[in-house]
Amino acid sequence: MSVTIIPIEPTKKELTKYVKFGIDLYRDNPCYVPPLIFDDVNTLLPAKNPAFFFCEAQSFMAYRDNKPVGRITAIINNLVNEKSGRKEARFGFVDFIDDVEVTDALFAAAEDWARSKGMTEIIGPMGFSDMDHEGMLVFGFDEMGTMATIYNHAYYPQHVERLGYVKDTDWIEFRITVPDRVPEKMSRIAQIVMKKYNLRIVKYTSASKLKADYGHALFDLINEAYANLYGYSTLTERQIDYYIDMYLSLIRLEYVSLVVDASDRLIGVGITLPSLSKALRKSGGSLFPFGWWHLLKALRGKNDVVDLMLIAVKPEFQSRGVNSLFFYDLLNIYIKNGVKFAETNLELEENHNVQSQWEYFEKRLHRRRRAYRKHL
C-alpha cells in the first residue's frame, strides 16, 4: 500500500496520538527512554508552549493501510533566523519504520512546508529551543538514553543521509565514574578560584526561595552563557516564566549548585538530577496510574546515576576555573548518596573547554549524535 501523509491538527487529542506513536515504535527496545506524554503534547500545543509566539510549526503523520508508520514536525524559529540572517527550518520529533517510502514521504512533507514558508534550508533533529531534544543518535545504540536526549534506531542516519542531508555538527556524551573522593587538584583549584574572585557556593533547601532569589537570574545566565552555541534560541520572558514553573519545583535541591560573587550576583549554576531513565521506562510515558511513583522514587530515593543537566557560567568568568566549584560542591553529595556514575548529556564536539573539565575523572565516550542540514 502507498504511504499517506496527514497534517496533524494542533489539538490535545491529535497530538497525543502523535506522541504515542513514537513511544509505541520503541516499546520493546531496552535502551529507549520515553518522554512524558503530556510534556511532549504541551510542547507541540500552540496554546501551551510560549515558543509559538515566535515559532511556526506543522506536524505530519505517515500512514499505510490506516496504520501509523512515521511522524515528523517542521518548525521555523523566527528569532533564530533573525539573529543568523538565514531562512532556516528545523525538523524534529521524527520517528519512522525502516522503509524508504515512508521516509521519502515524511521528509518531503516537511521540506515542502518549509519551502512554502520561504525557507531555503532545513536542519535537525532540533526542537523549538534548546530546552527540547536535539541531535540524531549516530553512535551508542546499545546504551540506555537519558530524559534529555533522543534515542533512535540505527537505520535513521542512513535514511536521512540518503535524502541528501549532511552533517552540520555533532554532540558527544560521556559516562563518568564518580570517584570516592574529590580529586585533590580540583579541590585546590576551587579554593584558589573562590579566594581570587571572592566567590562562594550557595545551596537551597526551599524551591520557592530559589525561585524568588534566582529564578529569572538563572535563565538569564543561561541565555548569556549559551548565546553563541549552535542553534541557540534565546529564551524569552514568557519562556522563562514557563520553565520556572515547570522545572524548578521538581529538582532535587542538594544536586543544584549556585556560585555568586560578593554582591550576590549569580556567576554560575550547575543543575544535576538523579537519573529518571529507568523510572520513565517503567512509566511508559504516563504519570498514571503509577508513573508518578516511579519518578518520585527515582528523584527522592537511592539512585546510583546522576544526569548533569546543564552548567552555565557568565562569559567573563569562563575558562577561569569556576566549573571546578560545582564539582567541589556536588561530588561529596554524590559520594554520600551512593552515586556511581554521571551522564554528561550533550556537549558540542568542538567545545573543548567543557570537555577539559572531565580530565579529573575516569570517563567513557558512549554516545554521539548529529544535526543534519539540507539546502532546499
DOTIKE-383329 format. One record per residue (C-alpha): residue in one letter; x, y, z. Coordinates in steps of 0.02 Angstrom, whole numbers, plus 50000, padded with zeros to 5 digits. Example, Ala and Ser with C-alpha at 12.3 -4.5 7.8 and 13.67 -1.06 7.14 Angstrom:
! DOTIKE-383329
A506154977550390
S506844994750357
! end
This chain:
! DOTIKE-383329
M500005000050000
S500585017849966
V501015029950104
T499795043650151
I500375059450239
I499135068050355
P499455085450428
I499095084750614
E497865096950691
P498655105250844
T497405098250969
K497755088351126
K496845073151056
E497785072550891
L499475076850966
T499265063151098
K499125050450956
Y500645058350875
V501705057051033
K501125039351073
F501685033250902
G503495037250947
I503325027651111
D502475012651031
L503845011250900
Y505125007651037
R504054998251161
D505184982851162
N506844992151149
P507794991551316
C508805007351275
Y507355018951236
V506805031451369
P505045037951332
P504565056051362
L503115060451473
I501655060851352
F500875076651424
D502555085651416
D502815082451230
V500985086351192
N501145103051281
T502745106851186
L501805104451022
L500235113851075
P500215132251024
A499075136151170
K500345129251294
N502095132251227
P502645150551231
A503885146951092
F502415148450972
F502465167250998
F503975167150881
C503915149850803
E502825141450672
A502625122650661
Q501705109050569
S501695090650619
F501385076450496
M500955058050517
A501295044650388
Y500015030750369
R499985014650270
D498395004450265
N497675015850402
K499125011350517
P500355024850578
V502125021750513
G503025038250541
R502965056050606
I503905072550587
T503695090650642
A504315105150536
I504745120850635
I505255138650593
N506095148250734
N505955166350679
L507045172950821
V508505161950772
N508285166350588
E508265185050627
K509875182850725
S510755172050594
G510065180250437
R509635163050367
K507995156150302
E508105140150400
A506785127450450
R507015113550576
F506375095850583
G506085086850747
F505035074050839
V505445062350696
D505165043450700
F504845030850564
I504875012450522
D506305005550417
D505515009350249
V506195021450118
E504465025450051
V503935031250223
T505505041750247
D505355049550074
A503545054550105
L503835061350280
F505335072250238
A504545078050075
A503055084450176
A504175093850298
E505265100950159
D503775106350053
W503015115250203
A504665124050236
R504805129550054
S503015136150058
K503575147450202
G505055154050102
M506395143650188
T507955138550091
E508745126450217
I508185113550343
I509145106550492
G508805093950627
P508325085050729
M508015101050826
G506585107450932
F505845124550960
S507265129051079
D508725121051169
M507525115351304
D506885102451178
H507765086751123
E509025088250981
G510275077750885
M510055061050797
L510955046550880
V512355040150765
F513375030250893
G512895021651055
F511335012451002
D511624999251138
E511655012351278
M510115017451376
G509675035551341
T509275049451463
M507745060351489
A508665074651399
T509135065351241
I508405057151087
Y508525038451058
N508295031950881
H508565016050783
A510235013350695
Y509405014550524
Y508875032850547
P510535040950494
Q510605030250337
H508865035650283
V509215054050316
E510895054050227
R510125045250077
L508955060250060
G510415072250043
Y510615077950223
V512415080950277
K513245083050446
D513115100650517
T513775097250692
D513985083150818
W513705081951004
I514605069351112
E514155061951281
F515195054051418
R514805042151558
I515885047251705
T516365036251852
V516115045752015
P517725044552118
D517745040152302
R518405057452347
V518545074752270
P520155075052165
E521475084652262
K521935095852114
M520115100452084
S519875104652268
R521425115552267
I520885124852109
A519135127752178
Q519805135552337
I521015146652240
V519625152452122
M518435156552265
K519755166752354
K520415175552199
Y518715181352134
N517805182352301
L516545169152252
R515515157452358
I514395142352333
V512555144452379
K511385129952422
Y509495129952444
T508295119052540
S506725128052478
A506205127952295
S505105143252321
K506565152752396
L507675147752249
K506345153852128
A506155170352219
D508015173652235
Y508715167352071
G507325160151961
H507435173251824
A509285176451851
L509635157951820
F508825157951648
D509555174951606
L511255167351643
I510885152551528
N510425164751389
E512055174151415
A513175158751431
Y512415149251284
A512115163851166
N513425158451038
L513135139751045
Y512485130350893
G510685134750851
Y510355142751020
S508665151151036
T508665164851167
L507335161451297
T506015175051307
E505215181251467
R503675170651431
Q504765155251409
I505745158951566
D504135160251668
Y503535144051587
Y505125134351629
I505245141451805
D503515134651843
M503855118151754
Y505575113351818
L506175122351973
S504925113852088
L505465096552025
I507335097152050
R508245089152196
L508975104552278
E510525096552352
Y511035092152173
V510995110452121
S512495121852144
L512475140752126
V514025151752126
V513835170152170
D515025184752193
A515225196652341
S513665206252284
D512635190052274
R512625191552083
L512395174652001
I514035169651916
G513705151351878
V512475137151901
G512605118351892
I510965108851885
T511045090051903
L509685077451932
P509545059151986
S509315049051826
L507495046651778
S507865034651635
K507315018551719
A505825027051801
L505225034051634
R505385016851556
K504305009551695
S503035023551673
G502865020851485
G502705039651469
S501165041051582
L501045048251757
F499545037351799
P499175025451874
F500935022551944
G502125032651835
W502185046851963
W502765034552097
H504205027951992
L504765045851954
L504625051552135
K505605036452194
A506985039952067
L507065058352116
R507005056552305
G507625038852340
K509255029552312
N509905031552135
D511665027452079
V511625037751918
V511515056651904
D511185067051748
L512225082851726
M510835093251650
L511725109751624
I513175120451680
A513165139051640
V514485151951685
K514505170551646
P515605173351492
E516845184351585
F517155170251710
Q517285156051584
S518995147451575
R519405154051749
G519105138051845
V517335141851902
N516735124851841
S517815116551973
L516705124252108
F515185114352051
F516065097652071
Y516965103152229
D515215105352298
L514255091152215
L515485076652218
N515385074752407
I513485074352394
Y513555061152258
I514765050652360
K513685052152517
N512155046652417
G512985031752334
V513055038952157
K514215028652048
F514025036551875
A513635053351797
E512925056351623
T513585072251542
N512205073351411
L512535083851255
E514175093251227
L514655100451058
E516135090350994
E517175106250968
N516815112851143
H518505108151216
N518305119851365
V516845109551427
Q517685092951392
S519275098151482
Q518335097851649
W518195078851636
E520105076551639
Y520005073051826
F518845058051803
E518785040751729
K517625042751581
R516945033951428
L516295042151269
H514745031651243
R513565041651132
R513695053250984
R512265062450899
R512145073450746
A511225088250673
Y510975087050486
R510745100850358
K509995101050183
H509795115150058
L508035115749989
! end
